[in-house]
């Protein structure tokens, strides 16, 4: 599972990661805890999954200026 901490653009982050398929790694939105969004993933390497999610968010026009954090849990 990975956690995305972001106060803004949460709906866009959920939509982006739910539809992301990078290197056969998938994400499924699980729940929200305050400003944290939890996603389940099929990845064995959670650090790699977190890096893929972070890169995908940063590559969006709205993500390049967004303050957020992605961590494995």
PQR file with spaces between the fields and no chain letter, atoms N, CA, C, O and H, PARSE charges and radii, in Angstrom:
ATOM       1  N    UNK     1       0.842   -1.170    0.000 -0.4000 1.5000
ATOM       2  CA   UNK     1       0.000    0.000    0.000 -0.0000 2.0000
ATOM       3  C    UNK     1       0.894    1.243    0.000  0.5500 1.7000
ATOM       4  O    UNK     1       1.955    1.270    0.623 -0.5500 1.4000
ATOM       5  N    UNK     2       0.431    2.267   -0.717 -0.4000 1.5000
ATOM       6  CA   UNK     2       1.139    3.546   -0.707 -0.0000 2.0000
ATOM       7  C    UNK     2       0.196    4.623   -0.195  0.5500 1.7000
ATOM       8  O    UNK     2      -1.026    4.480   -0.247 -0.5500 1.4000
ATOM       9  H    UNK     2      -0.431    2.245   -1.223  0.4000 1.0000
ATOM      10  N    UNK     3       0.791    5.709    0.303 -0.4000 1.5000
ATOM      11  CA   UNK     3       0.027    6.835    0.817 -0.0000 2.0000
ATOM      12  C    UNK     3       0.473    8.091    0.083  0.5500 1.7000
ATOM      13  O    UNK     3       1.667    8.367   -0.035 -0.5500 1.4000
ATOM      14  H    UNK     3       1.784    5.825    0.345  0.4000 1.0000
ATOM      15  N    UNK     4      -0.503    8.846   -0.407 -0.4000 1.5000
ATOM      16  CA   UNK     4      -0.243   10.128   -1.047 -0.0000 2.0000
ATOM      17  C    UNK     4      -0.793   11.207   -0.117  0.5500 1.7000
ATOM      18  O    UNK     4      -1.992   11.244    0.160 -0.5500 1.4000
ATOM      19  H    UNK     4      -1.472    8.621   -0.311  0.4000 1.0000
ATOM      20  N    UNK     5       0.082   12.077    0.357 -0.4000 1.5000
ATOM      21  CA   UNK     5      -0.321   13.189    1.210 -0.0000 2.0000
ATOM      22  C    UNK     5      -0.420   14.442    0.353  0.5500 1.7000
ATOM      23  O    UNK     5       0.576   14.925   -0.185 -0.5500 1.4000
ATOM      24  H    UNK     5       1.056   12.047    0.132  0.4000 1.0000
ATOM      25  N    UNK     6      -1.634   14.959    0.238 -0.4000 1.5000
ATOM      26  CA   UNK     6      -1.855   16.174   -0.531 -0.0000 2.0000
ATOM      27  C    UNK     6      -3.176   16.798   -0.094  0.5500 1.7000
ATOM      28  O    UNK     6      -4.197   16.115   -0.009 -0.5500 1.4000
ATOM      29  H    UNK     6      -2.444   14.567    0.676  0.4000 1.0000
ATOM      30  N    UNK     7      -3.149   18.091    0.181 -0.4000 1.5000
ATOM      31  CA   UNK     7      -4.371   18.785    0.570 -0.0000 2.0000
ATOM      32  C    UNK     7      -5.200   19.201   -0.643  0.5500 1.7000
ATOM      33  O    UNK     7      -6.399   19.452   -0.520 -0.5500 1.4000
ATOM      34  H    UNK     7      -2.320   18.646    0.112  0.4000 1.0000
ATOM      35  N    UNK     8      -4.572   19.275   -1.802 -0.4000 1.5000
ATOM      36  CA   UNK     8      -5.237   19.747   -3.018 -0.0000 2.0000
ATOM      37  C    UNK     8      -5.248   18.676   -4.096  0.5500 1.7000
ATOM      38  O    UNK     8      -4.442   17.746   -4.081 -0.5500 1.4000
ATOM      39  H    UNK     8      -3.598   19.071   -1.903  0.4000 1.0000
ATOM      40  N    UNK     9      -6.168   18.823   -5.021 -0.4000 1.5000
ATOM      41  CA   UNK     9      -6.266   17.972   -6.220 -0.0000 2.0000
ATOM      42  C    UNK     9      -6.457   16.480   -5.886  0.5500 1.7000
ATOM      43  O    UNK     9      -6.013   15.618   -6.644 -0.5500 1.4000
ATOM      44  H    UNK     9      -6.823   19.578   -5.033  0.4000 1.0000
ATOM      45  N    UNK    10      -7.096   16.183   -4.789 -0.4000 1.5000
ATOM      46  CA   UNK    10      -7.251   14.780   -4.386 -0.0000 2.0000
ATOM      47  C    UNK    10      -8.066   13.972   -5.390  0.5500 1.7000
ATOM      48  O    UNK    10      -7.722   12.826   -5.680 -0.5500 1.4000
ATOM      49  H    UNK    10      -7.457   16.883   -4.173  0.4000 1.0000
ATOM      50  N    UNK    11      -9.140   14.550   -5.925 -0.4000 1.5000
ATOM      51  CA   UNK    11      -9.949   13.826   -6.908 -0.0000 2.0000
ATOM      52  C    UNK    11      -9.140   13.501   -8.160  0.5500 1.7000
ATOM      53  O    UNK    11      -9.276   12.417   -8.728 -0.5500 1.4000
ATOM      54  H    UNK    11      -9.420   15.481   -5.690  0.4000 1.0000
ATOM      55  N    UNK    12      -8.303   14.436   -8.586 -0.4000 1.5000
ATOM      56  CA   UNK    12      -7.473   14.200   -9.770 -0.0000 2.0000
ATOM      57  C    UNK    12      -6.416   13.135   -9.491  0.5500 1.7000
ATOM      58  O    UNK    12      -6.117   12.322  -10.366 -0.5500 1.4000
ATOM      59  H    UNK    12      -8.193   15.316   -8.125  0.4000 1.0000
ATOM      60  N    UNK    13      -5.851   13.129   -8.296 -0.4000 1.5000
ATOM      61  CA   UNK    13      -4.854   12.113   -7.934 -0.0000 2.0000
ATOM      62  C    UNK    13      -5.499   10.733   -7.915  0.5500 1.7000
ATOM      63  O    UNK    13      -4.930    9.769   -8.427 -0.5500 1.4000
ATOM      64  H    UNK    13      -6.094   13.790   -7.586  0.4000 1.0000
ATOM      65  N    UNK    14      -6.680   10.642   -7.328 -0.4000 1.5000
ATOM      66  CA   UNK    14      -7.388    9.350   -7.290 -0.0000 2.0000
ATOM      67  C    UNK    14      -7.660    8.854   -8.701  0.5500 1.7000
ATOM      68  O    UNK    14      -7.398    7.692   -9.012 -0.5500 1.4000
ATOM      69  H    UNK    14      -7.143   11.425   -6.912  0.4000 1.0000
ATOM      70  N    UNK    15      -8.182    9.725   -9.558 -0.4000 1.5000
ATOM      71  CA   UNK    15      -8.487    9.346  -10.937 -0.0000 2.0000
ATOM      72  C    UNK    15      -7.226    8.926  -11.689  0.5500 1.7000
ATOM      73  O    UNK    15      -7.225    7.920  -12.399 -0.5500 1.4000
ATOM      74  H    UNK    15      -8.395   10.669   -9.306  0.4000 1.0000
ATOM      75  N    UNK    16      -6.162    9.696  -11.530 -0.4000 1.5000
ATOM      76  CA   UNK    16      -4.904    9.399  -12.218 -0.0000 2.0000
ATOM      77  C    UNK    16      -4.362    8.026  -11.813  0.5500 1.7000
ATOM      78  O    UNK    16      -4.063    7.194  -12.670 -0.5500 1.4000
ATOM      79  H    UNK    16      -6.163   10.513  -10.953  0.4000 1.0000
ATOM      80  N    UNK    17      -4.238    7.796  -10.517 -0.4000 1.5000
ATOM      81  CA   UNK    17      -3.625    6.541  -10.069 -0.0000 2.0000
ATOM      82  C    UNK    17      -4.524    5.330  -10.299  0.5500 1.7000
ATOM      83  O    UNK    17      -4.022    4.238  -10.564 -0.5500 1.4000
ATOM      84  H    UNK    17      -4.480    8.472   -9.821  0.4000 1.0000
ATOM      85  N    UNK    18      -5.828    5.497  -10.204 -0.4000 1.5000
ATOM      86  CA   UNK    18      -6.738    4.378  -10.488 -0.0000 2.0000
ATOM      87  C    UNK    18      -6.622    3.918  -11.936  0.5500 1.7000
ATOM      88  O    UNK    18      -6.847    2.745  -12.235 -0.5500 1.4000
ATOM      89  H    UNK    18      -6.237    6.384   -9.989  0.4000 1.0000
ATOM      90  N    UNK    19      -6.272    4.832  -12.836 -0.4000 1.5000
ATOM      91  CA   UNK    19      -6.175    4.504  -14.259 -0.0000 2.0000
ATOM      92  C    UNK    19      -4.744    4.295  -14.739  0.5500 1.7000
ATOM      93  O    UNK    19      -4.511    4.103  -15.932 -0.5500 1.4000
ATOM      94  H    UNK    19      -6.089    5.784  -12.593  0.4000 1.0000
ATOM      95  N    UNK    20      -3.792    4.332  -13.821 -0.4000 1.5000
ATOM      96  CA   UNK    20      -2.381    4.199  -14.191 -0.0000 2.0000
ATOM      97  C    UNK    20      -1.985    2.725  -14.280  0.5500 1.7000
ATOM      98  O    UNK    20      -2.322    1.924  -13.409 -0.5500 1.4000
ATOM      99  H    UNK    20      -3.981    4.488  -12.852  0.4000 1.0000
ATOM     100  N    UNK    21      -1.272    2.389  -15.339 -0.4000 1.5000
ATOM     101  CA   UNK    21      -0.713    1.055  -15.498 -0.0000 2.0000
ATOM     102  C    UNK    21       0.697    1.238  -16.049  0.5500 1.7000
ATOM     103  O    UNK    21       0.899    1.293  -17.262 -0.5500 1.4000
ATOM     104  H    UNK    21      -0.999    3.040  -16.046  0.4000 1.0000
ATOM     105  N    UNK    22       1.654    1.330  -15.158 -0.4000 1.5000
ATOM     106  CA   UNK    22       3.039    1.575  -15.536 -0.0000 2.0000
ATOM     107  C    UNK    22       3.879    0.393  -15.077  0.5500 1.7000
ATOM     108  O    UNK    22       3.895    0.063  -13.891 -0.5500 1.4000
ATOM     109  H    UNK    22       1.490    1.285  -14.172  0.4000 1.0000
ATOM     110  N    UNK    23       4.568   -0.237  -16.001 -0.4000 1.5000
ATOM     111  CA   UNK    23       5.400   -1.406  -15.700 -0.0000 2.0000
ATOM     112  C    UNK    23       4.577   -2.492  -15.020  0.5500 1.7000
ATOM     113  O    UNK    23       5.056   -3.163  -14.106 -0.5500 1.4000
ATOM     114  H    UNK    23       4.555    0.031  -16.965  0.4000 1.0000
ATOM     115  N    UNK    24       3.320   -2.665  -15.477 -0.4000 1.5000
ATOM     116  CA   UNK    24       2.387   -3.650  -14.917 -0.0000 2.0000
ATOM     117  C    UNK    24       2.120   -3.437  -13.439  0.5500 1.7000
ATOM     118  O    UNK    24       1.784   -4.385  -12.729 -0.5500 1.4000
ATOM     119  H    UNK    24       2.930   -2.120  -16.220  0.4000 1.0000
ATOM     120  N    UNK    25       2.263   -2.215  -12.965 -0.4000 1.5000
ATOM     121  CA   UNK    25       1.929   -1.874  -11.584 -0.0000 2.0000
ATOM     122  C    UNK    25       0.625   -1.097  -11.609  0.5500 1.7000
ATOM     123  O    UNK    25       0.502   -0.089  -12.305 -0.5500 1.4000
ATOM     124  H    UNK    25       2.536   -1.445  -13.541  0.4000 1.0000
ATOM     125  N    UNK    26      -0.343   -1.573  -10.847 -0.4000 1.5000
ATOM     126  CA   UNK    26      -1.668   -0.975  -10.786 -0.0000 2.0000
ATOM     127  C    UNK    26      -1.906   -0.412   -9.392  0.5500 1.7000
ATOM     128  O    UNK    26      -1.340   -0.890   -8.409 -0.5500 1.4000
ATOM     129  H    UNK    26      -0.244   -2.392  -10.282  0.4000 1.0000
ATOM     130  N    UNK    27      -2.750    0.605   -9.323 -0.4000 1.5000
ATOM     131  CA   UNK    27      -3.131    1.209   -8.055 -0.0000 2.0000
ATOM     132  C    UNK    27      -4.650    1.221   -7.948  0.5500 1.7000
ATOM     133  O    UNK    27      -5.352    1.455   -8.931 -0.5500 1.4000
ATOM     134  H    UNK    27      -3.211    0.993  -10.121  0.4000 1.0000
ATOM     135  N    UNK    28      -5.143    0.968   -6.753 -0.4000 1.5000
ATOM     136  CA   UNK    28      -6.579    1.007   -6.488 -0.0000 2.0000
ATOM     137  C    UNK    28      -6.808    1.845   -5.241  0.5500 1.7000
ATOM     138  O    UNK    28      -6.255    1.563   -4.178 -0.5500 1.4000
ATOM     139  H    UNK    28      -4.573    0.778   -5.953  0.4000 1.0000
ATOM     140  N    UNK    29      -7.629    2.880   -5.383 -0.4000 1.5000
ATOM     141  CA   UNK    29      -7.932    3.747   -4.254 -0.0000 2.0000
ATOM     142  C    UNK    29      -8.589    2.932   -3.149  0.5500 1.7000
ATOM     143  O    UNK    29      -9.515    2.161   -3.398 -0.5500 1.4000
ATOM     144  H    UNK    29      -8.078    3.110   -6.247  0.4000 1.0000
ATOM     145  N    UNK    30      -8.097    3.112   -1.916 -0.4000 1.5000
ATOM     146  CA   UNK    30      -8.613    2.358   -0.774 -0.0000 2.0000
ATOM     147  C    UNK    30      -9.426    3.249    0.155  0.5500 1.7000
ATOM     148  O    UNK    30     -10.604    2.978    0.392 -0.5500 1.4000
ATOM     149  H    UNK    30      -7.344    3.739   -1.713  0.4000 1.0000
ATOM     150  N    UNK    31      -8.815    4.310    0.686 -0.4000 1.5000
ATOM     151  CA   UNK    31      -9.543    5.198    1.584 -0.0000 2.0000
ATOM     152  C    UNK    31      -8.796    6.511    1.784  0.5500 1.7000
ATOM     153  O    UNK    31      -7.640    6.666    1.391 -0.5500 1.4000
ATOM     154  H    UNK    31      -7.859    4.530    0.494  0.4000 1.0000
ATOM     155  N    UNK    32      -9.503    7.446    2.408 -0.4000 1.5000
ATOM     156  CA   UNK    32      -8.937    8.751    2.708 -0.0000 2.0000
ATOM     157  C    UNK    32      -8.828    8.893    4.225  0.5500 1.7000
ATOM     158  O    UNK    32      -9.758    8.561    4.959 -0.5500 1.4000
ATOM     159  H    UNK    32     -10.443    7.320    2.726  0.4000 1.0000
ATOM     160  N    UNK    33      -7.676    9.393    4.682 -0.4000 1.5000
ATOM     161  CA   UNK    33      -7.452    9.682    6.099 -0.0000 2.0000
ATOM     162  C    UNK    33      -6.929   11.112    6.200  0.5500 1.7000
ATOM     163  O    UNK    33      -5.734   11.347    6.026 -0.5500 1.4000
ATOM     164  H    UNK    33      -6.921    9.663    4.086  0.4000 1.0000
ATOM     165  N    UNK    34      -7.808   12.062    6.478 -0.4000 1.5000
ATOM     166  CA   UNK    34      -7.399   13.463    6.509 -0.0000 2.0000
ATOM     167  C    UNK    34      -6.954   13.913    5.130  0.5500 1.7000
ATOM     168  O    UNK    34      -7.736   13.870    4.180 -0.5500 1.4000
ATOM     169  H    UNK    34      -8.779   11.872    6.620  0.4000 1.0000
ATOM     170  N    UNK    35      -5.699   14.348    5.010 -0.4000 1.5000
ATOM     171  CA   UNK    35      -5.176   14.748    3.696 -0.0000 2.0000
ATOM     172  C    UNK    35      -4.455   13.592    3.005  0.5500 1.7000
ATOM     173  O    UNK    35      -3.865   13.778    1.941 -0.5500 1.4000
ATOM     174  H    UNK    35      -5.063   14.384    5.781  0.4000 1.0000
ATOM     175  N    UNK    36      -4.498   12.411    3.598 -0.4000 1.5000
ATOM     176  CA   UNK    36      -3.808   11.245    3.040 -0.0000 2.0000
ATOM     177  C    UNK    36      -4.766   10.378    2.240  0.5500 1.7000
ATOM     178  O    UNK    36      -5.889   10.104    2.663 -0.5500 1.4000
ATOM     179  H    UNK    36      -4.977   12.261    4.463  0.4000 1.0000
ATOM     180  N    UNK    37      -4.297    9.956    1.079 -0.4000 1.5000
ATOM     181  CA   UNK    37      -5.031    9.026    0.234 -0.0000 2.0000
ATOM     182  C    UNK    37      -4.276    7.706    0.232  0.5500 1.7000
ATOM     183  O    UNK    37      -3.081    7.679   -0.063 -0.5500 1.4000
ATOM     184  H    UNK    37      -3.385   10.178    0.735  0.4000 1.0000
ATOM     185  N    UNK    38      -4.957    6.612    0.559 -0.4000 1.5000
ATOM     186  CA   UNK    38      -4.321    5.301    0.580 -0.0000 2.0000
ATOM     187  C    UNK    38      -4.708    4.520   -0.660  0.5500 1.7000
ATOM     188  O    UNK    38      -5.875    4.470   -1.049 -0.5500 1.4000
ATOM     189  H    UNK    38      -5.928    6.634    0.798  0.4000 1.0000
ATOM     190  N    UNK    39      -3.696    3.907   -1.278 -0.4000 1.5000
ATOM     191  CA   UNK    39      -3.901    3.120   -2.485 -0.0000 2.0000
ATOM     192  C    UNK    39      -3.295    1.731   -2.295  0.5500 1.7000
ATOM     193  O    UNK    39      -2.172    1.591   -1.811 -0.5500 1.4000
ATOM     194  H    UNK    39      -2.748    3.948   -0.962  0.4000 1.0000
ATOM     195  N    UNK    40      -4.050    0.717   -2.681 -0.4000 1.5000
ATOM     196  CA   UNK    40      -3.506   -0.633   -2.731 -0.0000 2.0000
ATOM     197  C    UNK    40      -2.788   -0.772   -4.062  0.5500 1.7000
ATOM     198  O    UNK    40      -3.143   -0.121   -5.044 -0.5500 1.4000
ATOM     199  H    UNK    40      -4.962    0.830   -3.074  0.4000 1.0000
ATOM     200  N    UNK    41      -1.776   -1.627   -4.085 -0.4000 1.5000
ATOM     201  CA   UNK    41      -1.031   -1.853   -5.320 -0.0000 2.0000
ATOM     202  C    UNK    41      -0.651   -3.318   -5.434  0.5500 1.7000
ATOM     203  O    UNK    41      -0.538   -4.020   -4.429 -0.5500 1.4000
ATOM     204  H    UNK    41      -1.487   -2.156   -3.287  0.4000 1.0000
ATOM     205  N    UNK    42      -0.457   -3.771   -6.658 -0.4000 1.5000
ATOM     206  CA   UNK    42      -0.042   -5.151   -6.882 -0.0000 2.0000
ATOM     207  C    UNK    42       1.479   -5.286   -6.879  0.5500 1.7000
ATOM     208  O    UNK    42       1.997   -6.384   -7.084 -0.5500 1.4000
ATOM     209  H    UNK    42      -0.549   -3.200   -7.474  0.4000 1.0000
ATOM     210  N    UNK    43       2.195   -4.202   -6.652 -0.4000 1.5000
ATOM     211  CA   UNK    43       3.667   -4.203   -6.710 -0.0000 2.0000
ATOM     212  C    UNK    43       4.259   -4.905   -5.496  0.5500 1.7000
ATOM     213  O    UNK    43       3.786   -4.740   -4.371 -0.5500 1.4000
ATOM     214  H    UNK    43       1.775   -3.310   -6.486  0.4000 1.0000
ATOM     215  N    UNK    44       5.294   -5.685   -5.743 -0.4000 1.5000
ATOM     216  CA   UNK    44       6.049   -6.308   -4.652 -0.0000 2.0000
ATOM     217  C    UNK    44       6.995   -5.289   -4.011  0.5500 1.7000
ATOM     218  O    UNK    44       7.216   -5.305   -2.800 -0.5500 1.4000
ATOM     219  H    UNK    44       5.677   -5.819   -6.657  0.4000 1.0000
ATOM     220  N    UNK    45       7.542   -4.417   -4.834 -0.4000 1.5000
ATOM     221  CA   UNK    45       8.471   -3.386   -4.373 -0.0000 2.0000
ATOM     222  C    UNK    45       7.685   -2.090   -4.162  0.5500 1.7000
ATOM     223  O    UNK    45       7.406   -1.364   -5.116 -0.5500 1.4000
ATOM     224  H    UNK    45       7.362   -4.404   -5.817  0.4000 1.0000
ATOM     225  N    UNK    46       7.335   -1.809   -2.917 -0.4000 1.5000
ATOM     226  CA   UNK    46       6.512   -0.638   -2.621 -0.0000 2.0000
ATOM     227  C    UNK    46       7.240    0.672   -2.859  0.5500 1.7000
ATOM     228  O    UNK    46       6.612    1.676   -3.196 -0.5500 1.4000
ATOM     229  H    UNK    46       7.562   -2.398   -2.142  0.4000 1.0000
ATOM     230  N    UNK    47       8.552    0.677   -2.690 -0.4000 1.5000
ATOM     231  CA   UNK    47       9.324    1.895   -2.965 -0.0000 2.0000
ATOM     232  C    UNK    47       9.264    2.236   -4.448  0.5500 1.7000
ATOM     233  O    UNK    47       9.139    3.404   -4.815 -0.5500 1.4000
ATOM     234  H    UNK    47       9.062   -0.138   -2.416  0.4000 1.0000
ATOM     235  N    UNK    48       9.353    1.227   -5.294 -0.4000 1.5000
ATOM     236  CA   UNK    48       9.254    1.436   -6.734 -0.0000 2.0000
ATOM     237  C    UNK    48       7.863    1.940   -7.102  0.5500 1.7000
ATOM     238  O    UNK    48       7.725    2.833   -7.938 -0.5500 1.4000
ATOM     239  H    UNK    48       9.455    0.278   -4.996  0.4000 1.0000
ATOM     240  N    UNK    49       6.840    1.372   -6.483 -0.4000 1.5000
ATOM     241  CA   UNK    49       5.463    1.804   -6.735 -0.0000 2.0000
ATOM     242  C    UNK    49       5.278    3.259   -6.329  0.5500 1.7000
ATOM     243  O    UNK    49       4.623    4.023   -7.037 -0.5500 1.4000
ATOM     244  H    UNK    49       6.953    0.647   -5.804  0.4000 1.0000
ATOM     245  N    UNK    50       5.852    3.648   -5.191 -0.4000 1.5000
ATOM     246  CA   UNK    50       5.752    5.032   -4.732 -0.0000 2.0000
ATOM     247  C    UNK    50       6.439    5.980   -5.714  0.5500 1.7000
ATOM     248  O    UNK    50       5.927    7.066   -5.989 -0.5500 1.4000
ATOM     249  H    UNK    50       6.385    3.028   -4.616  0.4000 1.0000
ATOM     250  N    UNK    51       7.585    5.579   -6.241 -0.4000 1.5000
ATOM     251  CA   UNK    51       8.299    6.413   -7.211 -0.0000 2.0000
ATOM     252  C    UNK    51       7.496    6.568   -8.498  0.5500 1.7000
ATOM     253  O    UNK    51       7.458    7.654   -9.077 -0.5500 1.4000
ATOM     254  H    UNK    51       8.001    4.697   -6.018  0.4000 1.0000
ATOM     255  N    UNK    52       6.859    5.498   -8.946 -0.4000 1.5000
ATOM     256  CA   UNK    52       6.040    5.548  -10.162 -0.0000 2.0000
ATOM     257  C    UNK    52       4.854    6.485   -9.952  0.5500 1.7000
ATOM     258  O    UNK    52       4.537    7.292  -10.826 -0.5500 1.4000
ATOM     259  H    UNK    52       6.890    4.616   -8.476  0.4000 1.0000
ATOM     260  N    UNK    53       4.202    6.381   -8.804 -0.4000 1.5000
ATOM     261  CA   UNK    53       3.056    7.249   -8.508 -0.0000 2.0000
ATOM     262  C    UNK    53       3.493    8.707   -8.434  0.5500 1.7000
ATOM     263  O    UNK    53       2.824    9.586   -8.977 -0.5500 1.4000
ATOM     264  H    UNK    53       4.459    5.725   -8.095  0.4000 1.0000
ATOM     265  N    UNK    54       4.607    8.963   -7.765 -0.4000 1.5000
ATOM     266  CA   UNK    54       5.105   10.335   -7.629 -0.0000 2.0000
ATOM     267  C    UNK    54       5.443   10.924   -9.002  0.5500 1.7000
ATOM     268  O    UNK    54       5.109   12.075   -9.286 -0.5500 1.4000
ATOM     269  H    UNK    54       5.150    8.248   -7.323  0.4000 1.0000
ATOM     270  N    UNK    55       6.091   10.149   -9.833 -0.4000 1.5000
ATOM     271  CA   UNK    55       6.448   10.607  -11.171 -0.0000 2.0000
ATOM     272  C    UNK    55       5.200   10.895  -12.005  0.5500 1.7000
ATOM     273  O    UNK    55       5.149   11.889  -12.729 -0.5500 1.4000
ATOM     274  H    UNK    55       6.362    9.214   -9.602  0.4000 1.0000
ATOM     275  N    UNK    56       4.205   10.035  -11.902 -0.4000 1.5000
ATOM     276  CA   UNK    56       2.972   10.222  -12.670 -0.0000 2.0000
ATOM     277  C    UNK    56       2.268   11.511  -12.256  0.5500 1.7000
ATOM     278  O    UNK    56       1.752   12.238  -13.104 -0.5500 1.4000
ATOM     279  H    UNK    56       4.246    9.227  -11.313  0.4000 1.0000
ATOM     280  N    UNK    57       2.248   11.794  -10.963 -0.4000 1.5000
ATOM     281  CA   UNK    57       1.607   13.022  -10.477 -0.0000 2.0000
ATOM     282  C    UNK    57       2.398   14.246  -10.934  0.5500 1.7000
ATOM     283  O    UNK    57       1.815   15.224  -11.401 -0.5500 1.4000
ATOM     284  H    UNK    57       2.667   11.203  -10.273  0.4000 1.0000
ATOM     285  N    UNK    58       3.727   14.193  -10.802 -0.4000 1.5000
ATOM     286  CA   UNK    58       4.562   15.329  -11.209 -0.0000 2.0000
ATOM     287  C    UNK    58       4.454   15.629  -12.702  0.5500 1.7000
ATOM     288  O    UNK    58       4.617   16.778  -13.111 -0.5500 1.4000
ATOM     289  H    UNK    58       4.201   13.398  -10.423  0.4000 1.0000
ATOM     290  N    UNK    59       4.184   14.620  -13.514 -0.4000 1.5000
ATOM     291  CA   UNK    59       4.113   14.804  -14.959 -0.0000 2.0000
ATOM     292  C    UNK    59       2.808   15.429  -15.428  0.5500 1.7000
ATOM     293  O    UNK    59       2.653   15.721  -16.614 -0.5500 1.4000
ATOM     294  H    UNK    59       4.051   13.686  -13.182  0.4000 1.0000
ATOM     295  N    UNK    60       1.866   15.638  -14.511 -0.4000 1.5000
ATOM     296  CA   UNK    60       0.613   16.292  -14.868 -0.0000 2.0000
ATOM     297  C    UNK    60       0.807   17.807  -14.827  0.5500 1.7000
ATOM     298  O    UNK    60       1.647   18.311  -14.082 -0.5500 1.4000
ATOM     299  H    UNK    60       1.992   15.400  -13.548  0.4000 1.0000
ATOM     300  N    UNK    61       0.033   18.522  -15.625 -0.4000 1.5000
ATOM     301  CA   UNK    61       0.154   19.978  -15.629 -0.0000 2.0000
ATOM     302  C    UNK    61      -0.173   20.559  -14.249  0.5500 1.7000
ATOM     303  O    UNK    61       0.455   21.528  -13.824 -0.5500 1.4000
ATOM     304  H    UNK    61      -0.650   18.113  -16.231  0.4000 1.0000
ATOM     305  N    UNK    62      -1.128   19.986  -13.564 -0.4000 1.5000
ATOM     306  CA   UNK    62      -1.495   20.450  -12.229 -0.0000 2.0000
ATOM     307  C    UNK    62      -0.577   19.883  -11.154  0.5500 1.7000
ATOM     308  O    UNK    62      -0.512   20.438  -10.057 -0.5500 1.4000
ATOM     309  H    UNK    62      -1.638   19.199  -13.910  0.4000 1.0000
ATOM     310  N    UNK    63       0.131   18.803  -11.433 -0.4000 1.5000
ATOM     311  CA   UNK    63       0.984   18.147  -10.449 -0.0000 2.0000
ATOM     312  C    UNK    63       2.363   18.760  -10.318  0.5500 1.7000
ATOM     313  O    UNK    63       3.022   18.614   -9.289 -0.5500 1.4000
ATOM     314  H    UNK    63       0.078   18.353  -12.325  0.4000 1.0000
ATOM     315  N    UNK    64       2.795   19.441  -11.354 -0.4000 1.5000
ATOM     316  CA   UNK    64       4.142   20.013  -11.322 -0.0000 2.0000
ATOM     317  C    UNK    64       4.276   21.149  -10.311  0.5500 1.7000
ATOM     318  O    UNK    64       5.386   21.471   -9.888 -0.5500 1.4000
ATOM     319  H    UNK    64       2.260   19.560  -12.191  0.4000 1.0000
ATOM     320  N    UNK    65       3.157   21.758   -9.920 -0.4000 1.5000
ATOM     321  CA   UNK    65       3.201   22.849   -8.946 -0.0000 2.0000
ATOM     322  C    UNK    65       2.571   22.453   -7.610  0.5500 1.7000
ATOM     323  O    UNK    65       2.427   23.280   -6.710 -0.5500 1.4000
ATOM     324  H    UNK    65       2.256   21.497  -10.264  0.4000 1.0000
ATOM     325  N    UNK    66       2.201   21.183   -7.496 -0.4000 1.5000
ATOM     326  CA   UNK    66       1.506   20.692   -6.312 -0.0000 2.0000
ATOM     327  C    UNK    66       2.492   20.261   -5.243  0.5500 1.7000
ATOM     328  O    UNK    66       3.488   19.601   -5.540 -0.5500 1.4000
ATOM     329  H    UNK    66       2.318   20.511   -8.227  0.4000 1.0000
ATOM     330  N    UNK    67       2.215   20.634   -3.994 -0.4000 1.5000
ATOM     331  CA   UNK    67       3.018   20.145   -2.870 -0.0000 2.0000
ATOM     332  C    UNK    67       2.388   18.847   -2.392  0.5500 1.7000
ATOM     333  O    UNK    67       1.250   18.847   -1.921 -0.5500 1.4000
ATOM     334  H    UNK    67       1.406   21.169   -3.753  0.4000 1.0000
ATOM     335  N    UNK    68       3.117   17.737   -2.508 -0.4000 1.5000
ATOM     336  CA   UNK    68       2.594   16.438   -2.103 -0.0000 2.0000
ATOM     337  C    UNK    68       3.740   15.514   -1.723  0.5500 1.7000
ATOM     338  O    UNK    68       4.908   15.801   -1.984 -0.5500 1.4000
ATOM     339  H    UNK    68       4.041   17.737   -2.890  0.4000 1.0000
ATOM     340  N    UNK    69       3.381   14.413   -1.108 -0.4000 1.5000
ATOM     341  CA   UNK    69       4.363   13.415   -0.688 -0.0000 2.0000
ATOM     342  C    UNK    69       3.778   12.037   -0.982  0.5500 1.7000
ATOM     343  O    UNK    69       2.585   11.811   -0.781 -0.5500 1.4000
ATOM     344  H    UNK    69       2.432   14.180   -0.896  0.4000 1.0000
ATOM     345  N    UNK    70       4.608   11.127   -1.453 -0.4000 1.5000
ATOM     346  CA   UNK    70       4.195    9.741   -1.682 -0.0000 2.0000
ATOM     347  C    UNK    70       5.137    8.832   -0.892  0.5500 1.7000
ATOM     348  O    UNK    70       6.357    8.905   -1.042 -0.5500 1.4000
ATOM     349  H    UNK    70       5.578   11.310   -1.616  0.4000 1.0000
ATOM     350  N    UNK    71       4.558    7.981   -0.054 -0.4000 1.5000
ATOM     351  CA   UNK    71       5.350    7.067    0.768 -0.0000 2.0000
ATOM     352  C    UNK    71       4.722    5.675    0.731  0.5500 1.7000
ATOM     353  O    UNK    71       3.527    5.527    0.475 -0.5500 1.4000
ATOM     354  H    UNK    71       3.567    7.922    0.068  0.4000 1.0000
ATOM     355  N    UNK    72       5.531    4.676    0.985 -0.4000 1.5000
ATOM     356  CA   UNK    72       5.022    3.313    1.107 -0.0000 2.0000
ATOM     357  C    UNK    72       4.638    3.069    2.559  0.5500 1.7000
ATOM     358  O    UNK    72       5.282    3.575    3.479 -0.5500 1.4000
ATOM     359  H    UNK    72       6.502    4.796    1.192  0.4000 1.0000
ATOM     360  N    UNK    73       3.586    2.291    2.753 -0.4000 1.5000
ATOM     361  CA   UNK    73       3.133    1.961    4.114 -0.0000 2.0000
ATOM     362  C    UNK    73       2.908    0.465    4.254  0.5500 1.7000
ATOM     363  O    UNK    73       2.526   -0.004    5.326 -0.5500 1.4000
ATOM     364  H    UNK    73       3.063    1.880    2.006  0.4000 1.0000
